[in-house]
């Protein structure tokens, strides 16, 4: 009984902190119309296949709060879980990722390989020890991340005498080459979904690497930030990537 009261208290606290918007009569409610859920959705749009722990940390949100709101988004099919035996990872359903995309983005975002991959791209040809020092992590952690990047075909290891050097692979350029098309389709699917929910969405002019989507509920206007050009934010592919 005590556990039940505790659970009810937790639900009440979350709902009190971030209540859903009041929807005018005659309009359907979208579960996306909640400040915390919008922030989680935005984060996963820019960093798909991330964990809720990562999202919560980046957004300054508690883990239970992130889990609560993500669960509502998943039930409404705004978010899709990544099929993995590890911690649950999520991405926006409208992004419609292919199995190859899931493998790559899980290695980069979900398994924490972004920092090491950014170093591999910015400084191709570093040894594992050099990557370890540059990333500020132990050699064991660097080796594990490097192995994950190689397994996802994001990096290649080339022997250079007594050294083994790590280079970015052509998979990065291939993924980024199709990113604009994939993200444009993502925005259009989301736009249609919100139109169906009578949210009166409109896309604003693109601002560099993101675009704003206005959502209208009654006399209120809310804005969603969405990516436009990259699925690998913070990792700039170089022209010297190996095929």
N, C-alpha and C positions, 0 to 999 in steps of 0.2 A: 504494500500500500504506500509506504514511504517513497519507494522508487517511482511509483506512478505519479505521486504528487510532485516529485522532483522533475519528472519529465514534462508534466503539465506546466510547471513553473518556468522551465527552460523555454518551452514553446511560446509562452506568454511574453517572456522577456525579449525573445528575438522579434516577435511580432510587434511589440511595443517600440523597440528600437528602430525598426524599419517597416512601418505599416505599408501595405499595398495602397496604391492610389485609388481614390474614389472614382468610379467610372460613371459618367453621366447615363441617365436612363436611355435605353435603346442601344447602348454600345456594349460590345463584348470586352471582357477583361483580358489583358495579356499579362502573363506572369512576368514578362520581361520589364514591366513598368514598376520597378522598385529600385531604388538607388543602389543597394548592395548587389542585386542581381545584374543590373546593368554593368557595374564595375567588373564583376566576375566574367560576364559574357565578353566584355571588351578585352580583358586580359587574355582570355583563352582564344580570342580572335587573332591577337597579335602573337601569342605564344601557344599555338595549339599543341595538344598532347602533353600539357603540363599537369602536375598534380594539384590538388586543392591546397596542400600545404604550401606549395610554391606560390600559388595565387594569393592565399591569405597573407603570407609574409610580405609579398610585394605591395599588397593593398592596405597593409596595416589593419587587418581584420583577424578576428580570432578564428581558430580552426573550426570549432563547432558552428559558428555563424556561417562560414564559407560552405561547410557541408550541408547545412540546412537549406541555404538558398540554391546551391548547385543541384540538390536533390529535386527541388521544385522545377528548376529549368530542365533537368533530365526527364522528369515525368511528363513535361509539356513538349518534349522532343526538341527543345532549343539546344540541348547539349547531348553529345553522344559519348559513351564510355569507350576507351580503347581496350580491345580484348588482350589483356595481359595478366599474368599471375602476380604481378607486383602491385604496388600501391595504385589505386584507381587514378587513371589519367583521363582527361576530357578534352574534347574539341567541339566547336559549333557544328551541329548536324548539317546546317546549310552549306558548310564548307565542302562536304562530300569528298572526303579524302580517300585516295586509293590505297591499297595495301602497302605499296612501295613508299608512299608519302608517310604513312603511319610509322613504318620502320624507321625512316630517317628522322622524323620529328620527335619520335619517342626517344631516340638516342640523344638528340640535341636538347630538347626541352624537358622531357620527363625524367631522363636519367642523368641530367646535369652536365651534359657534354658541351654546352654552348661556349663556356669560357675557353676550354682547351681547343675547340674547333676554331674559334676566333683567332687564337694564337697561331694555329697551323696555317690558316688562310693568310694572316698578316705577315707571318715569318716562315714561309715554306722551307723545309730542309733542316729544321731544328732536331736535335737528338731528344730522346726521352728525358734525359737529365736536364737539358736546357728548357724543355717545356715545363718540367716539374718546378724548376726555379722561377720561371717567368709567371707561372700560374699561382705560385705560392702554396703549393700542395706537396705532400709527400710523394716519393717516387712510386710507392705502391698505388696510391690513388690515381696518379698520372697514368700509370701503366693500364689500370683498369679502364679509365676513360678512353685511352688510346685504342685499346682492344675493342671497345664498344663502337668507336667511330670507324675502325677498320671493318668490323662485322657489318655495319650499316652501309659500307661502301662509300663512306664520306672521306676517308683518308687511306693513303697507301704508304707502305714502308719500303724504302729502297736502301739496299746495302751499299755503303760507301767505305770500302776498306774495312777497318775495324769498327766503324760506326754504322748504326742503322738510323736513317733519317726519315722523318715523317712529312708527307706532302698532302695537300688537298687533292681530292679526286674530281673527275668530271661530273660526278653526281650532283655536286653543289651547283655548278653552272646549269645543269639540266633542270634541276628543281626550280631555280630562280628564273630560268628562261620562260617557264610556263606559269610563273606565279601571278603575273598580271591578269592573264586570262582566267585562271582559277579563282582569283579574288574578285574579279568583276562578276563572274557567275555567282559567287557567294553573296555579294551585295544584292544582286537581282533576286535571288531566291528569298533572301531575308525581306526584301522590299515587298515581294508578293505575299509572304506570310503575314506581314504586318498590315497590308492592305486588306487581306482576308479577315483580320481581326479588327478592322475598322479603326485603325490607329492613324490614318491619314499620313503616311510616311512620305518624306521628300528627301532627295539627296542634294546636299550642297556641293559647290564646286570643290574639286580635289585640292588638298593642301599638302604638297610634297608627297610624303609617304603615307598619308592617311586621308580619309574622306569622312565627312560628318553626315549622319543620317538624322534628320529631324523627325520626331514622332509627336503627333498631336493628340492629346486627350482632352476633350472639351476645350477650354480656353487656355490650357497649359501646353507648353512645348518642351520636349526633352530631347537631348542630343546624344547619339551613340557615335563613338569614334571607331572607324573601321580601317583596316590596312588596305593599301592599294597596290603595292609593288613588290613586297617580299614576304616569304614564309619563314625566313631566317633572319629575324631582326637582330641587329647588333653584330652580324657576321657578313662582312662585305667580300664577296668573291673577287679574287684577283684574276688577272688575265693569264697567270702562269699555272693554273690548275692543270693537273695531269689527267688525260683521258683514261 
